[in-house]
Amino acid sequence: MSQDQSQFDDNRSDVNLPPDPSRRMWVTTTCAVGGAAAVATAVPFVGSFAPSAKARAAGAPVEMDVSSIPPGQLRTVEWRGKPVWVLHRTPEQIKALEGQAHDELLADPNSERPGFTPPYAQNEYRSRKPEFFVAVGICTHLGCSPTPQLGAANGGDFFCPCHGSRFDLAGRVYKNVPAPDNLEVPPYQFSADGSSVIIGVDENNQA
């Protein structure tokens, strides 16, 4: 290393030297620009009462009209960056979820494992209303998105093609598959007239 270069390196590490004026100017300019950008960003945010895309991703409630979902059909909405399914189950699909014979095929038929099922969904339908199923459409194995199979003779199921996990139409995982838990049921409630579901909040306003 040359003497000039060595002196330059030593000067950089000498705390007794006065501050580098060029560095001070860079910091001041950066702060000024950042402050101006923050103010510019804040103005439209304050002026709008609708949740931004960022706010929705952070967990703001999302409302979906369920009155337009035909029986046997599923709709998807995004909440907290996750796909949330709303399935309008047919009477035949509801019937297929009932009975001891079906429960014996499942790893956790009563949704007793913690963390995936709120109290109001700890029933054989895992829902507030038997005809509507609301769940996060992410496999509990490695985070893949299962494929809804709604036309099968047994009412259908959710099949994860990544590693072969299967869930019934209440999101309950079958035995002997890689997924360890049932699909997650998010906090949600229905509107007063029952025409829509509000995902991201329950009756206690808890997300």
Secondary structure, 3 states (H helix, E strand, C coil): CCHHHHHHHHHHHCCCCCCCHHHHHHHHHHHHHHHHHHHHHHHHHHCCCCCCHHHHHHCCCEEEECCCCCCCCEEEEEECCEEEEEEECCHHHHHHCCCHHHHCCECCCCCCCCCCCCHHHCCCCCCCECCEEEEECCCCCCCCCCEEECCCCCCCEEECCCCCCEECCCCCEECCCCCCCCCCCCCEEECCCCCEEEECCCCCCCC
